[in-house]
Amino acid sequence: MTNEEPGMDRGGPSRTALATAFGRAYHQIADHPRILTDPVVASLIGVTTDELANSAEPTEDRPGSGATYRPRRLFFAARARFAEDRIAAAVAEGERQAVILGAGLDTFAYRNPHPGLHVFEVDHPATQAWKRDRLAEAGIDMAQSLTFVPVDFETDSLATELASAGFSRTEPAVFVWLGVVFYLTPAAVRTTLTYIAGQAQPSEVIFDYLQPADTDEERQQLQEREARVAAAGEPWFSYFTPTEIAARLRSLGFTAIEDYSAAQLIDSFIDGPGEFQNQNPHALRASRILRARH
């Protein structure tokens, strides 16, 4: 099983993790109303409001464009909001465990509004060490309800390390797995989903994935994006069609499956109905988010 931060140099987070966090921080000052309110992320990555305000926003949808590009940053915000809304719904049903797989620079655990919810952040030891240093430097409190679970997937077992950290396999849980799946091989994706499928019911997983291009134009755009991330040392390894990933999930025992395009997800949170579904920018066409429950 592998869930290591893509392109990580074992001394900090990956470039994509930093770009995603910057996009969430920029969202706080650029978009009104916000999809996601995150007062922590700017401090975590060490940027000020003035620095964010002076960021140049790309005016075109070009592969690899900065995280300030509106469609992309709204997707970053929307996928996090979707996951956090699902956690809230699970807590309302009595669940008390949430696992953030490949947590990177996620900040939910430092904004957790749910008393009694235990959050487990799973990531590579070096990434977590860097993050903990940044939290300390920024004066961001680490709640007692948070447990860091350092896992080097080259040598460690997710099941073993989570169990050692106090995670209960006999109680339901919500697993959040954002910005990771496409950096893994299909076999590694299945291994992680198999582990999640073995959790006590009712449990669920929320993750995003990339689907193959449907047209020559989309294929060219996707290949250009793929080349850019590969050049940064963070290649993509897996694509799934919605039909294919749903079949894989059902084979593992998941029954309730909700799958949304990036455009559908963003439009569900903003005031302009249909804005992104009508435009469907290239930056969003391959991206989807899925919730599966068993």
C-alpha positions in Angstrom: 0.0 0.0 0.0 1.4 3.4 -0.9 0.0 6.8 0.1 3.2 8.8 0.2 3.2 12.4 -0.7 3.9 12.7 -4.4 7.3 14.1 -5.2 8.1 14.5 -1.6 11.8 15.0 -0.8 11.4 13.6 2.7 12.1 17.1 4.0 8.6 18.6 3.6 5.4 18.6 1.6 5.2 18.2 -2.1 4.8 21.1 -4.5 1.2 20.0 -5.2 0.4 20.0 -1.5 1.7 23.5 -1.2 -0.1 24.7 -4.3 -3.4 23.2 -3.0 -3.0 24.9 0.4 -2.1 28.2 -1.3 -5.3 27.8 -3.4 -7.4 27.3 -0.3 -5.7 30.4 1.3 -6.3 32.5 -1.7 -9.9 31.4 -1.7 -10.3 33.1 1.7 -9.7 36.6 0.2 -10.8 36.2 -3.4 -14.2 34.5 -3.3 -17.4 35.8 -1.7 -19.3 34.0 -0.4 -16.7 31.4 0.4 -17.2 27.7 -0.2 -14.8 26.8 2.6 -13.9 28.9 5.5 -10.4 28.1 6.6 -8.7 30.7 8.9 -5.8 28.4 9.5 -4.2 27.5 6.2 -2.5 30.9 5.4 -0.7 30.8 8.8 0.2 27.1 8.2 2.0 27.9 4.9 3.3 31.2 6.1 1.7 33.7 3.8 0.1 37.0 4.8 -3.1 38.6 3.5 -1.1 41.2 1.6 1.0 38.5 -0.1 -2.2 36.7 -1.1 -3.8 39.8 -2.4 -0.7 40.6 -4.5 -0.8 37.2 -6.2 -1.3 37.4 -9.9 -4.4 35.5 -11.0 -4.1 33.7 -14.4 -6.7 34.8 -16.9 -6.6 31.6 -19.0 -7.2 28.0 -18.3 -3.9 26.5 -19.1 -2.6 23.2 -17.7 -0.4 23.7 -14.6 -1.5 27.3 -14.1 -1.3 28.6 -10.6 -3.6 27.7 -7.7 -5.0 31.2 -7.9 -6.8 30.3 -11.1 -10.5 30.4 -10.1 -11.9 27.1 -11.3 -9.0 25.2 -9.7 -9.1 27.0 -6.4 -12.8 26.6 -6.2 -12.4 22.8 -6.8 -9.8 22.7 -4.0 -12.3 24.5 -1.7 -15.3 22.5 -2.8 -13.8 19.0 -2.4 -12.6 19.9 1.1 -16.1 21.3 2.0 -17.8 18.3 0.6 -15.6 16.0 2.7 -16.2 18.1 5.9 -19.9 18.2 5.3 -19.9 14.4 5.1 -17.9 14.2 8.3 -20.5 16.4 10.0 -23.3 14.2 8.7 -21.5 11.1 10.0 -21.0 12.7 13.4 -24.7 13.5 13.6 -25.4 9.8 13.1 -23.1 9.0 16.0 -19.7 8.2 14.3 -16.7 9.3 16.2 -13.7 8.6 14.0 -12.3 10.4 10.9 -9.2 9.4 9.1 -7.4 11.8 6.8 -5.3 9.7 4.4 -2.3 11.5 2.8 -3.2 14.5 4.9 -0.5 16.8 3.6 -1.5 20.4 4.5 -5.1 19.7 5.3 -6.3 21.8 8.2 -9.6 20.2 9.2 -8.2 18.8 12.5 -7.3 22.3 13.7 -10.8 23.6 12.9 -12.7 20.5 14.0 -16.1 21.7 15.4 -17.2 18.3 16.6 -16.6 17.5 20.2 -15.9 13.8 20.6 -14.7 13.3 17.0 -11.2 11.7 16.9 -9.2 12.7 13.9 -6.3 10.6 12.6 -3.9 12.3 10.2 -2.0 9.7 8.2 1.1 10.8 6.3 4.8 10.2 5.7 6.9 10.8 8.8 8.9 13.6 7.2 5.9 15.4 5.9 4.3 15.3 9.4 7.5 16.5 11.1 7.6 19.5 8.8 3.9 20.2 9.4 4.3 19.9 13.2 7.2 22.4 13.1 5.0 24.8 11.0 2.1 24.4 13.4 4.4 25.3 16.3 6.0 28.2 14.5 2.5 29.6 13.6 1.1 29.1 17.1 -1.7 26.8 15.8 -3.0 24.6 18.6 -3.2 20.9 18.1 -6.3 19.6 19.7 -6.3 16.6 22.0 -8.8 15.0 19.6 -6.0 14.8 16.9 -3.6 11.9 16.5 -0.7 12.0 14.0 -0.1 8.6 12.4 3.3 8.6 10.7 3.4 5.8 8.0 6.2 5.1 5.7 4.4 2.8 3.2 7.7 1.4 2.0 8.2 -0.2 5.5 5.1 0.3 7.5 1.5 -1.2 7.5 -1.4 1.3 7.5 -3.5 -1.2 9.6 -0.7 -1.7 12.1 0.1 1.9 12.6 -3.5 3.0 12.8 -4.2 0.3 15.4 -1.1 1.4 17.4 -2.4 5.0 17.3 -5.7 3.9 18.9 -7.9 3.7 15.8 -10.7 1.1 16.3 -11.5 -1.2 13.4 -14.7 -2.3 15.2 -16.3 1.2 15.1 -17.5 3.1 12.0 -15.3 5.8 10.5 -15.1 8.4 7.7 -12.0 8.2 5.5 -11.0 11.3 3.6 -8.5 10.8 0.7 -8.1 13.9 -1.3 -5.5 14.8 -3.9 -3.8 11.4 -3.7 -5.4 8.7 -5.8 -4.1 9.7 -9.2 -0.5 9.6 -7.9 -1.0 5.9 -7.1 -1.0 2.8 -9.2 -4.5 1.1 -9.7 -3.2 -1.8 -7.5 -2.3 0.6 -4.7 -5.7 2.3 -4.9 -7.4 -1.1 -4.6 -5.3 -2.1 -1.6 -6.3 1.1 0.3 -10.0 0.7 -0.7 -9.9 -2.9 0.5 -8.6 -1.8 3.9 -11.4 0.8 4.1 -14.0 -1.8 3.1 -13.0 -3.9 6.1 -14.0 -1.1 8.5 -17.0 -1.7 10.7 -20.3 -0.5 9.1 -21.6 2.0 8.4 -18.3 3.6 7.2 -17.6 5.7 4.1 -14.7 7.1 2.0 -14.5 10.4 0.1 -11.9 10.7 -2.6 -11.2 12.5 -5.8 -9.9 10.9 -9.0 -9.1 11.6 -12.6 -11.1 10.2 -15.5 -9.6 9.7 -19.0 -10.2 12.3 -21.7 -13.2 11.8 -24.1 -12.1 14.0 -27.0 -8.8 14.8 -28.8 -8.9 18.3 -27.4 -9.4 17.1 -23.8 -6.7 14.5 -24.4 -4.2 17.1 -25.4 -5.0 19.3 -22.4 -4.8 16.4 -20.0 -1.5 15.3 -21.5 0.0 18.8 -21.1 -1.1 18.8 -17.4 0.3 15.4 -16.9 3.6 16.4 -18.4 3.8 19.4 -16.1 3.3 17.4 -12.9 5.6 14.7 -14.1 8.3 17.3 -14.8 7.9 18.4 -11.1 8.5 14.8 -10.0 4.9 14.0 -9.3 3.6 11.8 -12.1 0.1 10.5 -12.4 -0.4 6.8 -12.5 -4.1 6.1 -12.5 -7.3 7.2 -14.3 -10.7 5.6 -13.9 -14.0 6.1 -15.7 -17.0 6.6 -13.3 -18.4 3.2 -14.4 -15.1 1.5 -13.7 -14.5 2.9 -10.3 -18.1 2.2 -9.3 -17.7 -1.4 -10.3 -14.5 -1.7 -8.2 -16.2 -0.2 -5.2 -19.2 -2.5 -5.5 -17.0 -5.5 -5.7 -15.5 -4.5 -2.3 -19.0 -4.2 -0.8 -19.7 -0.5 -1.1 -23.3 0.0 -2.0 -24.2 3.8 -1.7 -22.0 5.6 -4.3 -22.3 9.3 -5.2 -20.0 10.5 -8.0 -19.8 14.2 -9.1 -17.8 16.0 -11.7 -15.7 18.9 -10.5 -18.1 21.3 -12.3 -21.2 19.8 -10.6 -19.5 19.9 -7.2 -18.5 23.6 -7.5 -22.0 24.6 -8.8 -23.6 23.0 -5.8 -21.9 25.5 -3.5 -21.9 28.7 -5.4 -24.7 31.2 -6.2 -24.5 30.9 -10.0 -26.3 27.7 -10.8 -24.9 25.9 -13.8 -21.9 28.3 -14.2 -19.2 25.7 -14.3 -21.3 22.9 -15.8 -22.1 25.3 -18.7 -18.5 26.4 -19.1 -16.7 23.2 -18.0 -13.1 24.6 -18.0 -10.4 22.3 -19.2 -8.8 22.5 -15.7 -11.9 20.7 -14.3 -12.9 18.2 -17.0 -10.9 15.3 -15.8 -11.5 15.8 -12.1 -14.3 14.0 -10.1 -15.1 13.4 -6.5 -16.8 10.4 -5.1 -18.4 9.3 -1.9 -18.9 5.6 -1.2 -20.6 4.0 1.9 -21.1 0.5 3.1 
